[in-house]
């Protein structure tokens, strides 16, 4: 059976606290922190974008296994913030990690589930025998307009999953998707920041799809919440995934390992995959995982995953784990934040 043969993540070192953002806009810092359950969010430095984050994540995944890049037959990068409107991110990453001339490549978009959509497509290609290995990446330097509630959560980070049939460390037992045309969040072509439908964001958007996909997967697999050792959901903030977990009868012990938003914010396309990466950092053979993403517009991808005996010989130590990236941080103020995020730019006369 196919599954994850390696994985790697990357989260920028810089952070900003919600109190610092609230100080600028006159918001109640405790109210914003408690409403979103976010203690800090990651911020990309001026020379970091989806391409560089994806490269770092893919390289970390490759450090943990010994495979020939020539055996990687496909690469898909899911993101809401590709650096080019017309030019693929996937080919940049492929060149950086030494993939050969002949491979399938594409950039994916489906809001925050573009990366997991890539995982599904790579798995299908591996299962069909069309490729030996494929890489799916979820990566973002997500956008939030200055002063908007999104500014408190929109962050940066990404994760790469290498999927194949040889030396699988985490079998993907099954995957499914649910989708509807629910306009809870969008960004029109040419606009720098997204907009959100507010009341559509919660129940009609996030909860409807996450709960439906989770229930459909458990029904298909004949499982219940107590059959899983870990669960991870898309994390637009710290409260939505914990509420979804409780609605599905999962415990804090099951969801706490993959819950990263309180520390790094919402990495959009990287959110669910990076939470899964944190789980893989500590999971042991026999552990079972339910992973469910969510992308506005709207849909969810669900995965039922089992850790194999191959994890015992897998070299997790060859690349930094997610928790290390969370702990190794540098905090910045709002002035530096606006510089890094190019909210403030120099005029032509000063260039």
Secondary structure, DSSP 8 states (H G I E B T S, - for coil): --EEEEEEEE--SEEE-HHHHHHHHT--HHHHHHHHT-S-EEE--TT--HHHHHHHHHHHHHHTS---GGGEEEEEEE-S--S-SSS-SHHHHHHHTT--S--EEEEE-SGGGHHHHHHHHHHHHHHTTS-SEEEEEEEEE----TTSGGGGTB-EEEEEEEEESSS-SEEEEEEEEEE----SEE--TT-SS-EE-GGGIIIIIIIHHHHHHHHHHHHHHT--GGG-SEEEE--SSHHHHHHHHHHTT--HHHHTTT--HHHH-B-GGGHHHHHHHHHHTT--TT-EEEEE--BTTTEEEEEEEEE-GGGGG--GGGS--HHHHHHS-EE--HHHHHHHTTSS---GGG-
